[in-house]
Amino acid sequence: MAATEPTAPPVGDGNPRLARNILSLPNCLALSAALMAPVLAVILNAPAGGADAGAALPLAFLIAFIAALFIGNTVIEFAKKLSSAGSFYSFLSQSMGALSGFFSGWLYGGAYVVLMIGLVTANGAFLHTYLQSTFSWNVPWWVLGIILVAIAMTFSVRSIRTSVRLDLILLAAEIIIFSLLAIIAIARAGHGNSLTYFKPSSGPSGFSGVALAVVFGLLSFIGFEAAATLGEETANPKRNVPLAVRFAVVGVGVFFVFVVYGLAAGFHLNTAAGLKAFLASPAQFTTLAQTYAPWLKQPVDLAAIAGLFSCMLAVLNTTVRVVYAMAREHIIHGSLSAVHPRFRSPFVAIYGVVGFSVVVGIILSAWLGSGLTAVYGWTGSIGTIAVILVYGLANIGLIKFYWGQPDFSVLKHLIAPVIGTAVLLYPLYEVAKPGQPFPYNFVAYIVLAWIIIGYGLYVYLKRRSPERLAALGATMATDEIDFAEQHSPSLSSGAELPEPDVP
């Protein structure tokens, strides 16, 4: 090994690094799957897609699943070579240089901070509604939101391993409950079971309606790559992180298709009356439980609450590691790279992200309202655009990264990323297209403003501290250093970077 530690910007003032080799394959899988929020996705995205796809809703989710496999290939192939808390930030820095690396981190980190804001309000609003309808307790949503995010923060600071284990437990419980409901619905649906759900002609507007529903299906897969941010804390990351991403995409994808089929069969979407009842229902899965298994209604509601909290915990752990990675290399304020001396967690970044999310979430709720889909839906749209842009950059970066290498594969490193980029174009257009109702008409402009601010910071750093940009994505897991040095001469230069002067 050429060096025992990479030449990277100093981390804080002698702070320890993130704990090494403390996470396993199931831990990584839990983070990716929890961030995808499978139960929340089918509760919100399946009914939204049903308006366009109608009886062909299961087909739309099947197509989205296949498309997600091509996008997931990019993360898997990068993670086989590079292990870093920075995820896309490090991938793009090593493959396409400082500009792409900077913007991937800027967009990706910003996207998940915005998603965190929405999840704080959604957790509080959903629990408020549940307590009010079930026990007639009228606890303000913002109190509940602060309590829940404080619990998530405590787990995140004290132990990433405990956090992902909790994610795994909650994830297993919610998947079991919703899968059981789907099994019961399918078994009792009678003529509601049909292969016509997988024919484009089953939808009210044919394939065009299915294509629109695929957008919601693809949005359900956002977050599958979260395991990549655990690269520095995972044992054998070149093996475990790619496997975790693959298992998350495949496992959750199968869950999506199966549960959505159960939803279609249970409502008899192959009949006009069934589709009408589906579209009129305010909560399709609750209605499904009331119809086929009333004893499952409470577990379904509790699984939704657990899934929402699990997603928030996963988003927090993912976000702070990207923030930590950028702060460690002094692209943003270096204080955010401080690591807790006892728990070995990026605790300053955790406190910063949580505090910012609570304050901004309360402000936005006063403007947009505090319902589950108010702030959550709006911030989710902003975050989705940013993440899709990063996915597209990563697909291009994968081709450049492997091009000319001995292990270059035409299928994995050219065809798959090209298809992965193509399937992102339509969802990107649907989320960002002009003419949308308030407040979604501001979404694209906010992302554009974030890009412009990022470019200004990039130009400033390039003029004042070009050595920082030269070392982007430098810090890898120890067993990745030799490979990283081959792709980044700055790693073996031996030169230390100056202390940051960016406020």
PEDA-V702195 format. One record per pair of residues at least 24 apart in sequence whose ideal C-beta (glycine too) atoms are under 8 Angstrom apart, sorted by sequence separation. I is the first residue (numbers start at 0). J is the second residue. D is the distance in Angstrom with one decimal. If there is no record, write none. Layout:
# PEDA-V702195
{{I:J:D} {I:J:D}}
This chain:
# PEDA-V702195
{{120:144:6.0} {123:147:6.7} {223:247:5.2} {119:144:5.0} {122:147:4.6} {223:248:5.0} {262:287:6.5} {265:290:6.9} {320:345:6.7} {323:348:4.9} {394:419:4.8} {395:420:6.9} {119:145:8.0} {122:148:7.1} {261:287:7.8} {265:291:6.2} {319:345:5.1} {322:348:4.5} {394:420:4.4} {470:496:6.3} {119:147:7.8} {220:248:6.9} {223:251:7.3} {320:348:8.0} {466:494:7.3} {119:148:5.1} {319:348:4.2} {322:351:7.4} {390:419:7.2} {391:420:5.3} {394:423:7.9} {467:496:5.9} {319:349:4.9} {322:352:6.5} {390:420:8.0} {466:496:5.2} {220:251:7.4} {466:497:7.3} {220:252:7.4} {391:423:5.5} {464:496:7.7} {467:499:7.7} {319:352:5.5} {390:423:5.8} {464:497:7.0} {315:349:7.0} {318:352:5.5} {464:499:7.6} {219:255:6.1} {387:423:5.3} {391:427:7.8} {464:500:7.3} {315:352:6.6} {463:500:7.0} {464:501:7.6} {315:353:7.1} {463:501:7.8} {216:255:7.2} {387:426:6.4} {388:427:7.5} {387:427:4.9} {460:501:7.1} {459:501:7.3} {383:426:7.9} {384:427:6.7} {387:430:7.4} {456:501:7.8} {384:430:5.5} {383:430:5.4} {384:431:5.3} {380:430:5.6} {384:442:6.6} {388:446:7.8} {380:439:5.9} {384:443:6.8} {377:438:5.6} {381:442:5.3} {385:446:5.8} {377:439:6.7} {380:442:4.7} {384:446:4.8} {196:260:6.3} {381:445:5.6} {385:449:7.3} {377:442:7.2} {381:446:6.1} {163:229:7.9} {17:84:6.5} {196:263:5.0} {196:264:7.7} {201:269:7.0} {159:229:7.4} {193:264:7.5} {203:274:7.9} {367:438:6.2} {191:263:7.6} {192:264:4.9} {196:268:6.9} {366:438:7.9} {159:232:6.2} {191:264:4.3} {196:269:7.0} {191:265:6.4} {195:269:5.5} {185:260:7.2} {191:266:7.2} {178:254:6.9} {181:257:5.9} {185:261:5.1} {188:264:4.0} {191:267:4.0} {193:269:4.7} {177:254:7.8} {181:258:4.6} {184:261:4.6} {188:265:5.5} {190:267:7.3} {191:268:7.7} {180:258:7.9} {184:262:7.3} {187:265:7.9} {191:269:6.7} {178:257:6.9} {181:260:7.3} {182:261:7.1} {185:264:5.1} {188:267:6.9} {190:269:7.7} {191:270:8.0} {174:254:6.0} {178:258:6.7} {181:261:2.8} {184:264:6.0} {185:265:7.4} {177:258:5.5} {180:261:7.0} {181:262:7.2} {184:265:3.3} {191:273:7.0} {181:265:7.9} {400:486:7.7} {222:310:8.0} {225:313:6.2} {228:316:7.6} {228:317:5.1} {222:313:7.3} {225:316:7.9} {229:320:7.4} {222:314:7.6} {225:317:4.6} {228:320:4.2} {228:321:6.3} {222:317:7.6} {184:287:5.6} {180:284:6.9} {187:291:5.3} {184:290:7.9} {177:284:7.2} {180:287:6.2} {184:291:5.1} {180:288:5.8} {183:291:5.1} {183:292:4.9} {180:291:7.4} {180:292:6.4} {183:295:7.5} {179:292:8.0} {180:295:5.5} {179:295:7.0} {176:295:7.0} {180:299:6.4} {176:298:4.9} {177:299:7.2} {176:299:6.2} {177:302:6.4} {176:302:4.4} {173:302:4.0} {33:163:7.8} {172:302:6.5} {173:303:7.6} {330:460:7.0} {173:305:5.4} {30:163:5.2} {33:166:3.9} {37:170:7.5} {172:305:6.2} {173:306:4.6} {26:160:6.4} {29:163:4.5} {32:166:7.8} {33:167:7.7} {29:164:7.1} {38:173:4.4} {329:464:7.5} {27:163:7.5} {30:166:6.3} {33:169:7.3} {37:173:7.3} {38:174:7.3} {41:177:7.0} {61:197:6.7} {169:305:4.5} {170:306:7.7} {173:309:7.5} {22:159:6.9} {26:163:4.3} {29:166:4.3} {33:170:5.2} {37:174:6.3} {87:224:7.5} {90:227:7.8} {169:306:7.0} {330:467:6.5} {21:159:7.3} {22:160:6.1} {26:164:7.0} {29:167:3.7} {32:170:5.5} {58:196:6.4} {86:224:6.6} {329:467:5.3} {21:160:5.4} {28:167:7.6} {38:177:5.6} {57:196:4.3} {58:197:4.7} {169:308:6.9} {170:309:5.9} {328:467:6.4} {37:177:7.8} {56:196:7.0} {57:197:6.1} {58:198:6.9} {87:227:7.6} {169:309:4.1} {18:159:7.6} {22:163:6.8} {26:167:7.4} {29:170:6.1} {54:195:6.3} {55:196:6.4} {58:199:6.6} {86:227:4.2} {330:471:7.2} {25:167:6.2} {54:196:5.7} {55:197:7.5} {86:228:4.6} {328:470:6.1} {55:198:6.6} {58:201:7.5} {85:228:7.6} {166:309:5.1} {328:471:6.2} {55:199:5.8} {84:228:5.5} {86:230:7.6} {165:309:7.5} {328:472:7.7} {55:200:7.8} {84:229:7.6} {328:473:6.4} {55:201:4.3} {84:230:6.6} {166:312:6.0} {328:474:7.1} {54:201:4.0} {55:202:3.9} {62:209:7.2} {66:213:7.3} {83:230:5.3} {84:231:5.0} {165:312:6.8} {166:313:5.6} {327:474:6.2} {53:201:6.7} {54:202:6.3} {78:226:7.8} {82:230:3.2} {83:231:6.1} {84:232:7.7} {53:202:4.4} {74:223:7.4} {78:227:5.3} {81:230:7.4} {82:231:6.3} {52:202:4.9} {53:203:4.6} {59:209:5.0} {63:213:5.1} {67:217:6.7} {70:220:7.5} {74:224:4.3} {77:227:7.4} {162:312:5.8} {163:313:8.0} {324:474:7.2} {51:202:7.3} {53:204:8.0} {58:209:5.9} {62:213:5.1} {66:217:6.1} {82:233:7.3} {60:212:7.8} {63:215:7.9} {64:216:7.3} {71:223:5.8} {78:230:6.8} {51:204:7.0} {55:208:7.1} {59:212:3.5} {63:216:2.7} {67:220:4.2} {70:223:7.9} {71:224:7.5} {74:227:5.7} {163:316:7.4} {55:209:5.0} {59:213:4.9} {62:216:6.9} {63:217:4.7} {82:236:3.8} {162:316:5.7} {53:208:6.5} {82:237:6.6} {52:208:5.2} {56:212:6.1} {59:215:7.5} {60:216:4.5} {63:219:6.9} {64:220:7.8} {67:223:6.8} {51:208:4.2} {52:209:5.1} {55:212:7.4} {59:216:5.3} {63:220:6.7} {80:237:7.4} {151:308:7.1} {155:312:7.0} {159:316:6.2} {51:209:7.6} {78:236:7.2} {79:237:5.6} {82:240:6.6} {150:308:8.0} {154:312:6.3} {52:211:7.3} {60:219:7.5} {78:237:7.3} {51:211:4.0} {52:212:3.5} {151:311:5.5} {155:315:5.3} {51:212:4.8} {147:308:6.0} {151:312:4.5} {155:316:5.6} {221:382:7.9} {78:240:4.3} {79:241:5.3} {221:383:6.1} {48:211:7.4} {49:212:7.2} {78:241:4.7} {148:311:6.8} {152:315:7.1} {48:212:3.4} {133:297:7.9} {147:311:7.0} {151:315:5.5} {155:319:6.9} {48:213:7.8} {76:241:7.8} {218:383:5.9} {221:386:5.6} {333:498:7.5} {48:214:7.5} {75:241:4.3} {78:244:6.6} {333:499:4.9} {48:215:3.8} {74:241:7.9} {133:300:7.7} {148:315:7.9} {329:496:6.7} {332:499:7.1} {47:215:5.0} {48:216:6.3} {328:496:8.0} {75:244:5.2} {329:498:7.8} {332:501:7.1} {45:215:7.4} {74:244:5.1} {75:245:5.7} {329:499:4.0} {331:501:7.7} {332:502:7.1} {44:215:4.1} {129:300:5.9} {44:216:6.9} {329:501:7.3} {71:244:5.8} {44:218:5.9} {71:245:6.7} {44:219:4.9} {129:304:6.2} {71:248:4.2} {40:218:7.7} {41:219:7.3} {125:303:7.0} {126:304:6.0} {40:219:3.6} {125:304:6.2} {68:248:6.2} {67:248:5.5} {68:249:7.6} {37:219:7.6} {125:307:5.6} {156:339:6.6} {35:219:6.9} {68:252:7.5} {158:342:6.5} {35:220:6.2} {67:252:6.2} {122:307:5.3} {157:342:5.3} {159:344:6.3} {35:221:7.1} {36:222:7.3} {121:307:6.1} {122:308:6.0} {156:342:6.0} {158:344:7.5} {35:222:4.7} {157:344:7.3} {34:222:3.4} {35:223:5.6} {64:252:3.8} {156:344:5.2} {34:223:7.6} {64:253:7.8} {118:307:7.2} {122:311:5.6} {155:344:6.6} {156:346:5.0} {31:222:6.9} {34:225:4.2} {64:255:6.3} {31:223:5.4} {33:225:7.9} {63:255:7.6} {64:256:5.9} {118:310:6.2} {119:311:7.0} {31:224:6.9} {118:311:4.1} {156:349:5.4} {31:225:4.7} {155:349:5.1} {156:350:7.9} {30:225:4.8} {31:226:4.3} {60:255:5.0} {61:256:5.2} {30:226:5.4} {60:256:5.3} {115:311:7.2} {118:314:5.8} {152:349:6.0} {28:226:6.8} {30:228:7.7} {152:350:7.3} {27:226:3.9} {30:229:6.2} {57:256:6.2} {60:259:4.8} {115:314:5.2} {114:314:5.5} {115:315:6.2} {152:353:4.7} {27:229:5.4} {57:259:5.0} {151:353:7.8} {26:229:7.3} {56:259:5.8} {57:260:4.4} {111:314:5.8} {115:318:5.7} {114:318:7.8} {149:353:7.8} {148:353:5.7} {217:422:7.3} {27:233:5.8} {56:262:7.4} {57:263:5.4} {111:317:5.8} {112:318:5.8} {217:423:7.8} {22:229:5.6} {26:233:7.3} {56:263:5.6} {111:318:4.0} {148:356:6.9} {218:426:6.8} {54:263:6.5} {148:357:6.3} {217:426:4.9} {22:232:5.1} {23:233:7.4} {108:318:6.8} {111:321:6.7} {112:322:7.7} {21:232:5.7} {22:233:4.4} {23:234:6.4} {214:425:6.6} {19:231:7.0} {20:232:7.6} {21:233:8.0} {22:234:6.8} {27:239:5.6} {31:243:5.7} {35:247:6.7} {56:268:6.7} {145:357:6.0} {213:425:7.5} {214:426:4.6} {218:430:7.9} {19:232:6.6} {20:233:7.3} {21:234:7.6} {27:240:5.8} {30:243:7.7} {31:244:6.0} {45:258:7.9} {108:321:4.3} {144:357:7.3} {213:426:7.6} {17:231:5.2} {18:232:5.8} {20:234:4.3} {24:238:7.9} {28:242:7.9} {37:251:5.0} {41:255:6.5} {45:259:5.2} {54:268:4.2} {107:321:5.9} {108:322:5.6} {16:231:7.5} {17:232:5.3} {24:239:4.5} {27:242:7.9} {28:243:4.3} {32:247:4.7} {40:255:7.0} {53:268:6.5} {54:269:5.1} {210:425:6.7} {214:429:4.6} {23:239:6.8} {27:243:3.5} {31:247:3.7} {35:251:5.2} {144:360:6.9} {214:430:7.4} {22:239:7.8} {37:254:5.4} {41:258:5.3} {45:262:6.1} {104:321:6.3} {108:325:6.3} {24:242:5.8} {28:246:5.3} {32:250:6.7} {37:255:6.8} {41:259:6.4} {211:429:7.1} {24:243:5.8} {28:247:5.7} {32:251:5.5} {49:268:7.5} {54:274:6.6} {104:324:7.2} {141:361:5.7} {41:262:7.4} {53:274:5.6} {104:325:5.1} {24:246:8.0} {28:250:7.8} {141:364:7.2} {140:364:7.7} {49:274:8.0} {104:330:6.9} {49:277:6.0} {50:278:6.3} {141:369:7.4} {49:278:6.9} {101:330:6.7} {140:369:4.9} {46:277:7.6} {86:317:8.0} {88:321:6.1} {46:280:7.8} {49:283:7.9} {86:320:7.5} {85:320:7.7} {86:321:6.2} {89:324:6.9} {84:320:4.1} {85:321:6.2} {88:324:5.8} {46:283:5.1} {84:321:7.1} {88:325:6.3} {115:352:6.1} {119:356:4.9} {45:283:7.3} {86:324:7.8} {115:353:8.0} {118:356:7.9} {119:357:5.9} {84:323:5.9} {85:324:3.4} {116:355:7.7} {42:282:7.9} {84:324:4.5} {85:325:7.0} {112:352:6.2} {116:356:4.7} {120:360:4.6} {236:476:5.2} {42:283:7.9} {83:324:6.4} {115:356:4.6} {119:360:4.4} {120:361:8.0} {237:478:7.3} {42:284:5.9} {127:369:7.9} {236:478:7.5} {237:479:7.4} {41:284:7.3} {112:355:6.9} {116:359:5.1} {117:360:7.5} {120:363:7.1} {128:371:7.4} {231:474:7.7} {233:476:7.7} {236:479:7.4} {112:356:7.1} {116:360:4.8} {120:364:5.3} {231:475:7.4} {124:369:5.0} {230:475:7.7} {231:476:4.8} {123:369:7.3} {124:370:5.7} {125:371:5.3} {230:476:5.5} {116:363:6.8} {124:371:5.1} {120:369:6.0} {124:373:7.6} {230:479:7.8} {121:371:5.3} {124:375:7.8} {120:373:7.3} {121:374:7.3} {120:374:4.2} {121:375:3.9} {120:375:6.1} {117:374:5.3} {118:375:6.8} {116:374:6.9} {117:375:4.0} {117:376:7.5} {117:377:7.2} {42:303:5.9} {117:378:3.5} {116:378:5.2} {117:379:5.5} {38:302:5.7} {39:303:6.9} {114:378:6.2} {38:303:5.9} {113:378:4.7} {114:379:6.4} {117:382:7.6} {38:305:8.0} {39:306:5.0} {38:306:3.8} {39:307:5.7} {113:381:5.0} {114:382:4.2} {37:306:7.2} {113:382:4.6} {36:306:5.6} {36:307:7.2} {39:310:6.0} {110:381:7.4} {111:382:6.7} {110:382:4.1} {113:385:7.6} {36:309:7.2} {110:383:7.7} {36:310:3.8} {110:384:8.0} {110:385:3.6} {33:309:4.6} {34:310:6.3} {109:385:6.0} {110:386:4.9} {33:310:6.0} {36:313:7.9} {107:385:7.0} {33:312:7.0} {34:313:4.0} {106:385:4.4} {107:386:6.8} {110:389:7.4} {33:313:3.9} {34:314:5.9} {106:386:7.6} {106:388:5.7} {107:389:4.8} {30:313:5.3} {34:317:6.0} {106:389:5.2} {29:313:7.9} {30:316:6.4} {103:389:5.1} {30:317:6.9} {103:392:5.5} {102:392:7.3} {103:393:7.1} {99:392:5.8} {95:392:7.5} {99:396:6.4} {95:395:7.2} {91:392:5.9} {95:396:4.7} {87:389:5.2} {91:393:6.5} {94:396:3.8} {17:320:7.9} {90:393:6.0} {94:397:7.0} {95:399:5.8} {87:392:7.5} {91:396:5.0} {94:399:5.3} {95:400:8.0} {17:323:7.7} {87:393:5.6} {90:396:6.2} {94:400:3.7} {93:400:7.0} {90:400:7.7} {77:393:7.1} {10:327:5.3} {73:390:7.4} {8:327:6.3} {74:393:7.2} {77:396:7.9} {7:327:7.1} {8:328:4.8} {70:390:5.7} {73:393:5.0} {77:397:6.3} {80:400:7.6} {7:328:6.4} {8:329:5.0} {17:338:6.4} {73:394:5.2} {76:397:5.8} {11:333:6.7} {14:336:7.3} {16:338:6.3} {11:334:7.4} {14:337:5.2} {15:338:5.2} {77:400:7.1} {14:338:4.5} {70:394:7.4} {73:397:4.8} {8:333:7.8} {11:336:5.4} {15:340:6.2} {18:343:3.8} {76:401:7.1} {10:336:5.4} {11:337:4.6} {14:340:7.2} {17:343:5.9} {11:338:6.9} {16:343:7.6} {17:344:7.5} {10:338:6.9} {15:343:5.9} {17:345:7.1} {43:372:7.2} {76:411:5.8} {76:412:6.5} {72:411:6.1} {109:449:5.5} {73:415:7.3} {72:415:4.3} {73:416:5.4} {106:449:7.3} {72:416:7.1} {105:449:7.5} {106:450:7.3} {109:453:8.0} {105:450:7.9} {69:415:5.0} {73:419:5.9} {69:416:7.6} {72:419:6.7} {106:453:7.5} {102:450:7.4} {105:453:4.0} {69:418:4.6} {70:419:4.3} {69:419:4.0} {102:453:6.1} {105:456:7.7} {66:418:7.9} {70:422:7.2} {101:453:7.2} {102:454:7.9} {105:457:8.0} {66:419:7.6} {69:422:6.6} {70:423:7.1} {102:457:7.4} {66:422:4.0} {101:457:5.2} {98:457:6.7} {101:460:7.9} {97:461:7.9} {101:468:6.7} {104:471:7.9} {101:471:6.3} {97:468:4.0} {100:471:4.3} {97:469:6.7} {100:472:5.4} {97:471:5.2} {92:471:3.8} {93:472:5.3} {92:472:3.0} {91:472:7.5} {92:473:7.9} {89:471:7.9} {90:472:7.5} {88:471:7.4} {89:472:3.7} {88:472:6.1} {89:475:7.1} {85:472:5.8} {83:472:6.5} {85:474:7.8} {84:474:7.9} {93:483:6.6} {81:472:7.8} {83:474:6.3} {83:475:5.1} {94:486:7.7} {82:475:5.7} {83:476:6.9} {93:486:4.9} {81:475:6.2} {82:476:3.7} {93:487:6.0} {92:487:7.7} {82:478:7.5} {83:479:7.6} {82:479:4.8} {81:479:5.9} {80:479:7.3} {81:482:7.3} {80:482:5.7} {81:483:6.6} {19:476:7.4} {19:477:7.0} {8:467:6.9} {8:470:6.5} {7:470:6.0} {6:470:7.4} {8:473:7.5} {7:473:4.0} {6:473:6.8} {7:474:4.3} {5:473:5.4} {5:474:5.5} {5:475:6.1} {4:477:7.7} {3:477:7.5} {5:480:5.2} {4:480:7.6} {2:480:6.1} {5:483:6.7} {1:480:7.1} {5:484:7.8} {0:480:6.7} {1:481:5.9} {0:481:5.8} {2:484:7.5} {1:484:5.9} {6:489:7.2} {7:490:7.5} {6:490:5.5} {5:490:5.2} {6:491:6.8} {6:492:6.1} {9:495:6.8} {6:493:5.9} {8:495:7.8} {9:496:7.6} {2:490:8.0} {6:494:6.8} {8:496:4.6} {2:491:7.0} {6:495:7.3} {7:496:7.9} {9:498:7.9} {1:491:6.4}}
